[in-house]
Amino acid sequence: MCIGTTTSARMVRFTEPLGAQYGVRGICGKGGFPDEAIEPMRRQGMVYFAIVGGAAALETTQIEEIEQVEWEDLMPECLWKFRVKDFGPLTVGIDAHGNSLYRDVQNAAKKKLEELYARL
C-alpha cells in the first residue's frame, strides 16, 4: 500500500467544518492552501503542514498504523487517521495565528517583480 497526499486546495471548503465539528487541528498536504482557508484555520486553531509532493513512498514508511478511515465511499479522498513516527519532512505553511508562508512568499515575489519592472 502507498499513501500519498492529495492537492490541498480541494479541501478548503471542508476546513472549518473539520475543525469545528471533528476537532481536526492539523491538515497535511501538498501544493499549498488558498488564502480563503486562512481565516477559518485561525478561528479553529488549525495548522497546515506542507509535505513534499512525490514523497508517497517515504510517507508510507513513516505510518505505524491506520487507526481510522472515515467516508470510505469517497475513496481515495476519504479521511485517514494515522499513527506516525518521524513523519516528514514537514513545513508549517499556515500557522494557527493566520500566518501564511505561501502568502508571504507571493507578496515578496510580487514586490521583487515590481522592483524589476521599475528598472526596465
N, C-alpha and C positions, 0 to 999 in steps of 0.2 A: 504494500500500500504506500502511496505517496501523498502527502498533504502539502498543498501549496495555497498561498494567499490569492484572493481574488482582487479585482480592481475595486478599490475602496469607494470611489465616487458613487457606485451603485447603492451603497449602504447609507448615504446621507439621510434619506427620508426615514430611516429606522433608528437613527442615532438617539434622539430624545426619548422615544418610547422604550428603547432597550435600557437606557439609564434610569428612567422614571419607574417603569413597571417591573423590570427584572434585575435592577441593581448592577448592571454592567458598568464598570468603571474604566475599562481599558479595551481598546479596539486595536487590532494589529492588521496591517495590510500593506499594500504597495501602491505606488502611484500618487500618494498624497490625498488630502481631503479638501474639498472645496470650502471656500470661506463661509458658506451658509451653514456649515456644521460647527463652526467655532463657538457661536453663542449658545446653542443647545448643549454643547460639551461643557462649556464653562458653568452653565446653570446646574448641570448634573455632576460636576466634579470629575469629568471623564478626561482621559488622555488618549492620544492616538500615537501608536508606535509604528514606525515605518520599518519594514524589513526589506532586504534586497530582493528584487524580483528575480526569478530564476533560481532561487536558492531552495527549492522544494525538497531536494534530496537531503540537504543539510538539516532543514527544519524537521523533517520526518525523523531523523535520528535523535532529535532532542525531545521527542514526545515519549514520556514514560507510560502514559495510559490515556485512553479515551474514556472520560468519565461520564459523558452525557452527550446525546445528539438530539437536537430539537428541530422540528419541522422537516423531518426526513423526506416528505413529499416534495420539497424544494431542492432535493439533491441535484447538483453538488453545492448549491447555495444555501444549504441548511446551516444551522449554528452548531458548532462543536465546542465542547468544554474539554480541555486537555489538562493533564498534569504534565508539566515540562521540567526539564533540568538543563541549566546552562543555555537557555533559549536565546537565540540571537545570531549575529549582532543586530541590535535594535537601535533606532534613533527616535527620540521623542520629537515627533513632528508638530504636535499640538499639545500644550500642557493644560492642566486643569484650571489655569487662570485666564485662558483665552489667547495665550501667546502662540503664534504660528510660525514655525521655521519656514514654511512654504511662502507665506505672505511676506516675511522678512526678506527672503531671497528674491522674490518677484519685485519688491519695492527697490531693493538695491540694484537689481538688474535694470529696472526702468530708469533709475537715476543715472546709472552709468551710460545707458543708451542715450539719454538726453544730453549728457556731457559730450559724448562722441559726436552727436549730431551738431551740437553748438560749435564744434571745432571745424566742421566741414565748410 
